[in-house]
Amino acid sequence: MVNVKEVPADVFIEELAKYLKDNVGVVRPPTWALFVKTSPTKERVPNSTDWWYVRAASILRKLYVSGKPVGVGTLRNVYGGLKRRGSAPPHFRRSGSSVIRHILHQLEAAGLVVRVGKEGRTLTPKGMSLMDYVASEVFKKLVELRPELSKYG
């Protein structure tokens, strides 16, 4: 059985974002999502109108790959970056926590993520099966494009 770690991350996240948008009714961007920057390192809001679903899919993948509870602070570090400060050297800045927190709350309401005390959040069995299902679908599409990959599945 193919799992999330065995398919390309960018293709997997794109497919999972489509699945979240079409099938999981709880995950949807709030009204303020059109006007918010995702990090102090960014100059503008995201260009894509579906960026909320892509970020939710990315967070789910991070939780899957980690295998242990992950908190909002850790995810802020993951999505942070270097803040350019003109002629001064750049410094690392953590991303905003509001977007991450709202997405995690929505994923909890959908039953894909569960809170583990004060340690953070981890995937539920329903979330794990969804991730493995999407990974197998992505692998099937990749095999259709490149039949020589079928020996790996």
N, C-alpha and C positions, 0 to 999 in steps of 0.2 A: 504494500500500500504506500502510495506517495504521500509525503507530508509537506508542510509549509517550507521547511528548510531545503527541500530538494527542487523547488521551482524558483525561477527568477523573481526577485522581490518586486521589481517595478510592474511586471505583468500581473503578479498575484494581487498587489494592492489595487491596481486598476480594476480587476475583475471583482474583488471583494467590495470595492466602493460601488460598483454597478449593482451588485447584489443587495447591499445595504440600502441603496436608493430605491430600488424596485420592490423589495420584499419585506424589509424590516420597517414598519410604519412608525416606530418610536423614534428612530434616528432621523432627525431633520434639523436643518439650521434654524436658529432663532432669528428674529427680525433684525437684530443688531449685527448679524454676521456679515452683512454687506458692507459695513463701515469699519470693521475692526482689523487692526494689524495683528499678525500672529506672534510678533516678537519685536522688541525694541531695535533689533538689528535691521529690520525691514523699513523701507521708505514708503511703501504703498500697501494697500490691501491686496489680497491674492487676485490674480487675473481670472482664474477659473471660477465659474459659478458653482461648481460641484466640489470646491475645496474642502467643505465640511465633511463630506463623505470620504474623501481621500485621506483626510487626517484621522477620521475614525477608523478606517481600515488599517492605516499605519500604526495606530495605537494598539489595535487588536493584534497585529503581527508582532509588535514589540512584546506584548504580554505572552504570546505563544512562544516566541524564541527564548525569552528569559526563563520561562518555566518556574519562576518563583514570584511571589508578590512584588509588584512594582508600584511605587507611590507617585503622587503628582510631582513632587520635587525632582525625582529621577527623570520623569518625562520632560520636565522643564529644561533639564540639562541636555537631554537628547535633542530637543528641538531648538535649542539656543544656538548662538553663533557669535561671530566676531562683530562687534560694533565699530564701524569706521568713524574715526574722530578727526577727520581732516588731516592736518600735518602731524598730529600726535599719533603714537602707536595704537593699533586697535586693541580692544580689551574684550574678553568673553562676557556675554550677557545671556542670562537665562531667558527663555521664552515666557510669554504670559501664561498664567495658570488658569485664567477664566475659561478659555476655549477647551483646554484639556479637561478641566473639572466638569464642564457641561457635557462634553462628549462621554466621559466616564459615567456620569449620572444617566444619560440616555441608554448607554450600553447595559447598565445595571437594570434599568426598567425593561429592556428587551430580554433580559435573562441570559445575556452572553458573558457578563462579568459579575463577580461577586467580591465584596469587601472582606479582607482577612484581617480583622482587628485593626491595629494601628500600623501594621506592616505594609499595607497597600492593597492593591486589587489583583486578582488573578482570574483566569478564564474558568467558566463553568464547564461541565461536560457537554452541555448544549453548544457552547462557544467553541470548544475543541472540535466537536463533530462538524460544525459549520466550516471551520477553517480547513479541516481535512477534506471536506467535500469540495470546497472551492479549489483547493490545491490539486485534487484529482481532476477536476474539470479543466483547469489550466494546463495540466500535463497532457490531457487528451488533445487539447487544441495544439499544443506544441508538437505532439507526435504526428498530427495530421499535416503540419507544416514541414516537419523534418522526420520522416519515417525511421531514420537510423537511431533515433532516441528510444525506440520501442524496446530495445534490449535492456534499458535501465529500469523500466517499469514493470 
